[in-house]
Amino acid sequence: MNRKVTVIGSGNVGATAARSIADKELADVVILDILDGVPQGKGLDILEACPVEGSDARVLGTNDYVDTADSDIVVITAGLARKPGMSRDDLLAKNHAIIKGVTEQVMKHSPNCIIIPVTNPLDAMAQVVYRVSELPRERVIGMAGVLDSARMRAFIAQELNVSVENIHAFVLGGHGDAMVPLPRYSTVAGIPITELIDAERIDSIVQRTAHGGAEIVKLLGTGSAYYAPGSAVVEMVESVLKDKKKILPCSVFLQGEYGIHDLFVGVPCKLGANGLDEIMEITLTDEETVALNKSAEAVRELVQLIDV
Ligand SMILES: NC(=O)c1ccc[n+]([C@@H]2O[C@H](COP(=O)([O-])OP(=O)(O)OC[C@H]3O[C@@H](n4cnc5c(N)ncnc54)[C@H](O)[C@@H]3O)[C@@H](O)[C@H]2O)c1
């Protein structure tokens, strides 16, 4: 295999994503953490699952960035996760320092990689990666919208008792409490959900989507979601490695699109071999525009606090 994906952080999200990338034989996988033995142990465990999965991916766990050299994609999950009662924004200062250091190391060894930041608060951390790496904006693509949309799809499928495969859902904006699920652009077999579900039920799906992360944090008691986040990372990795040009909601550096300047915010993106191929600009109603701007302002406040 000649493709290489590095996952920084061998915690819940990192290990889940690494395992799935190896299972699907998308690339060789390096998993790195500051903890001694943990990435090595999890890497070996994933490698030993590969014969059962029928995958010839090579998997290595390490503490040394030298092993990450020449990665095509680097997924950054390093950092703290939420505890009950914490918002994603509470993680800002600590994760800022971690992400800055990680990005510097990543760039020393894989100067041409595509980086998928995952660490929260996602949009602000993506902006840190972008500023520190000095990569073109096409090569820094934050993961959040795929997860938020997957949650909304799951809730719509439950509501209508139809296959998740029939459902597309769109969630725009920052990955925070002000995210903007868009019912008008969410469809079942091409039919907008606004024609299939009454307004009150849609509102409850929208609310549950916006607070989907907190629902799981509360249930788990310790740590935050990782199966769906891991799957969401892998959908993005696959679209890049296979140059699939999937349209996926991702957090990217906007330069005037949707009227937003110099800020990472979630919008529909086409992902291919070069990373971000294109930002799709869809028409929003006044109400949707106000909600998107409010969500973007919440991201801007965080970005200003850490001055990136
Ligand atoms: N964007 C999203 O949609 C989304 C979804 C889920 C989780 N997250 C975020 O992803 C991050 C990881 O979540 P998790 O559940 O895997 O947490 P976790 O605590 O299970 O794992 C984090 C790992 O990062 C490692 N780490 C810390 N500092 C490091 C450094 N400097 N270099 C390398 N590794 C380092 C830790 O040792 C730990 O193993 C959190 O910030 C979480 O909030 C984001």
The ligand as an SDF file (V2000), in Angstrom:
LIG
                    3D

 44 48  0  0  0  0  0  0  0  0999 V2000
  -15.0050   17.4660   15.7410 N   0  0  0  0  0  0  0  0  0  0  0  0
  -15.8550   16.6240   16.2570 C   0  0  0  0  0  0  0  0  0  0  0  0
  -16.9540   16.4470   15.7490 O   0  0  0  0  0  0  0  0  0  0  0  0
  -15.4540   15.8360   17.4720 C   0  0  0  0  0  0  0  0  0  0  0  0
  -16.1620   14.6670   17.8380 C   0  0  0  0  0  0  0  0  0  0  0  0
  -15.7200   13.9330   18.9420 C   0  0  0  0  0  0  0  0  0  0  0  0
  -14.6210   14.3730   19.6820 C   0  0  0  0  0  0  0  0  0  0  0  0
  -13.9890   15.5180   19.3090 N   0  0  0  0  0  0  0  0  0  0  0  0
  -12.8120   16.0050   20.0420 C   0  0  0  0  0  0  0  0  0  0  0  0
  -11.7030   15.1810   19.7100 O   0  0  0  0  0  0  0  0  0  0  0  0
  -10.7600   15.2100   20.7710 C   0  0  0  0  0  0  0  0  0  0  0  0
  -10.3780   13.7930   21.1540 C   0  0  0  0  0  0  0  0  0  0  0  0
  -11.4880   13.1280   21.7320 O   0  0  0  0  0  0  0  0  0  0  0  0
  -11.2920   11.6620   22.3600 P   0  0  0  0  0  0  0  0  0  0  0  0
  -12.6290   11.2220   22.8110 O   0  0  0  0  0  0  0  0  0  0  0  0
  -10.5160   10.8050   21.4350 O   0  0  0  0  0  0  0  0  0  0  0  0
  -10.3760   12.0300   23.6410 O   0  0  0  0  0  0  0  0  0  0  0  0
   -9.4020   11.0410   24.4250 P   0  0  0  0  0  0  0  0  0  0  0  0
   -9.1280   11.6980   25.7270 O   0  0  0  0  0  0  0  0  0  0  0  0
   -9.9520    9.6620   24.4210 O   0  0  0  0  0  0  0  0  0  0  0  0
   -8.0570   11.0330   23.5440 O   0  0  0  0  0  0  0  0  0  0  0  0
   -7.2440   12.1410   23.3800 C   0  0  0  0  0  0  0  0  0  0  0  0
   -5.8140   11.6350   23.2560 C   0  0  0  0  0  0  0  0  0  0  0  0
   -4.9650   12.7520   22.9310 O   0  0  0  0  0  0  0  0  0  0  0  0
   -3.7150   12.4790   23.5290 C   0  0  0  0  0  0  0  0  0  0  0  0
   -2.9070   13.6790   23.5840 N   0  0  0  0  0  0  0  0  0  0  0  0
   -2.9890   14.7390   24.4480 C   0  0  0  0  0  0  0  0  0  0  0  0
   -2.0330   15.6260   24.1700 N   0  0  0  0  0  0  0  0  0  0  0  0
   -1.3340   15.1540   23.1190 C   0  0  0  0  0  0  0  0  0  0  0  0
   -0.2380   15.6330   22.3660 C   0  0  0  0  0  0  0  0  0  0  0  0
    0.3520   16.7970   22.6490 N   0  0  0  0  0  0  0  0  0  0  0  0
    0.2290   14.8780   21.3530 N   0  0  0  0  0  0  0  0  0  0  0  0
   -0.3350   13.6890   21.0560 C   0  0  0  0  0  0  0  0  0  0  0  0
   -1.3840   13.1800   21.7220 N   0  0  0  0  0  0  0  0  0  0  0  0
   -1.8820   13.9020   22.7400 C   0  0  0  0  0  0  0  0  0  0  0  0
   -4.1000   11.9220   24.9000 C   0  0  0  0  0  0  0  0  0  0  0  0
   -2.9830   11.2460   25.5070 O   0  0  0  0  0  0  0  0  0  0  0  0
   -5.2500   11.0170   24.5590 C   0  0  0  0  0  0  0  0  0  0  0  0
   -4.8330    9.6850   24.3140 O   0  0  0  0  0  0  0  0  0  0  0  0
  -11.4330   16.0250   21.8980 C   0  0  0  0  0  0  0  0  0  0  0  0
  -10.9830   17.3650   21.8530 O   0  0  0  0  0  0  0  0  0  0  0  0
  -12.8980   15.9400   21.5430 C   0  0  0  0  0  0  0  0  0  0  0  0
  -13.6350   17.0020   22.0940 O   0  0  0  0  0  0  0  0  0  0  0  0
  -14.3780   16.2450   18.2400 C   0  0  0  0  0  0  0  0  0  0  0  0
  1  2  1  0
  2  3  2  0
  2  4  1  0
  4  5  1  0
  4 44  2  0
  5  6  2  0
  6  7  1  0
  7  8  2  0
  8  9  1  0
  8 44  1  0
  9 10  1  0
  9 42  1  0
 10 11  1  0
 11 12  1  0
 11 40  1  0
 12 13  1  0
 13 14  1  0
 14 15  2  0
 14 16  1  0
 14 17  1  0
 17 18  1  0
 18 19  2  0
 18 20  1  0
 18 21  1  0
 21 22  1  0
 22 23  1  0
 23 24  1  0
 23 38  1  0
 24 25  1  0
 25 26  1  0
 25 36  1  0
 26 27  1  0
 26 35  1  0
 27 28  2  0
 28 29  1  0
 29 30  1  0
 29 35  2  0
 30 31  1  0
 30 32  2  0
 32 33  1  0
 33 34  2  0
 34 35  1  0
 36 37  1  0
 36 38  1  0
 38 39  1  0
 40 41  1  0
 40 42  1  0
 42 43  1  0
M  CHG  2   8   1  16  -1
M  END
$$$$
